[in-house]
Amino acid sequence: MNESVNADSLPWGKGVRVATRDENGLIAVDKPSGVLSHPNRKGESSRCLLNAPYDEEIEAYRVAGGSDSGECVYLLNRLDSATSGLLLLTTSLVVRDLVRDAFEEKRVRKVYEALVFGVARSRAGDLWKDRLSVKKAEGGLRASAGGGATAETKLLKSAPIPGIPAMSLLTLSPLTGRTHQLRIQASKRGLPIVGDRTYGDFAKNKQVARSKGIKRLCLHCTETAIEYRLKGKTFRFKAVSQRPF
């Protein structure tokens, strides 16, 4: 697929919108909670980012009928189904490789906002550092603290929210991209994310669902920024999104 493709004309899934794009075919989309970055098993295609066949081998959607000659939209990063916010894709094979290299080299800035139960003891600028292990579980992957790879997240801001139960709005920047990283690290510090059905506070989740109508995971990617060079020129790409909770 050439870089001049109209990103708005692609067969996006329900509620997915294009946040921004650049002249080289790099696209940022805003994904709603409940939409899958890609299908994990049969029967999930209707809940995915794009209404098109997904090629797991090349990590791309084929938007021209899914044939071998189908044009590709490459998926550059992922979000949990329950997490909403910004995702990067591209229609360019060259840009795909440049952006994937940037992720490997930790040159992509990502910012999330999370509504959590409790008040953070950490201060703005503190680094959360843990080891997380991942194993297969019913319905997908399950991560836990201890063993495994190192996960690092910087706490950018913590703003307490008046009321009962005590809650705070955290602004977080993950420096690594481990499975369920922010959800586990927040929970480990006594700050479970509101609506988290795996690592959260189930009793409080029920309470806020009844009293405030909050029934989703309150975790949203609000900013993604990357700088890359192509044909001797530097391109600075930034996408922002408003949290929906």
Secondary structure, 3 states (H helix, E strand, C coil): CCCCCCHHHCCECCCCEEEEECCCCEEEEEECCCCECCCCCCCCHHHECECCCEECCCCEEECCCCCCCCCEEEECCCCCCCCEEEEEEECCHHHHHHHHHHHHCCCEEEEEEEEEECCCCCCCCCEEEEEEEEEEECCEEEEEECCCEEEEEEEEEEEEECCCCCEEEEEEEECCCCCCHHHHHHHHCCCCECCCCCCCCHHHHHHHHHHHCCCCCCEEEEEEEEEEEECCEEEEEEEECCCCC
